[in-house]
């Protein structure tokens, strides 16, 4: 079962990074030099104001990071509960 969780973890990380890269390209194309990587989500929200379908990319990225956190917690719980001394 842990193998499935590890595979899903890597898939969620790759999906989050791919959506982040797509958001960076979109923001750089729309805002140019005014784009800020630290505020990418906010800049993306502003840049995609007339394209509501593009905003789904932001939710995909955020939900992917939530899935990563949940999968890491799922993998960590058995290790924390039964430590090998």
URRA-V142376 format. One line per field, one symbol per residue. psi: psi as a letter, one per 40 degrees, with the letter a starting at -180 (. if undefined). A space follows every 10 residues. Layout:
BEGIN
psi->???
END
This chain:
BEGIN
psi->dddddddddd dddddddddd dddddddddd ebeeihddfd dddddddfde gddddddddd dddddddddd dddddddddd dgih.
END
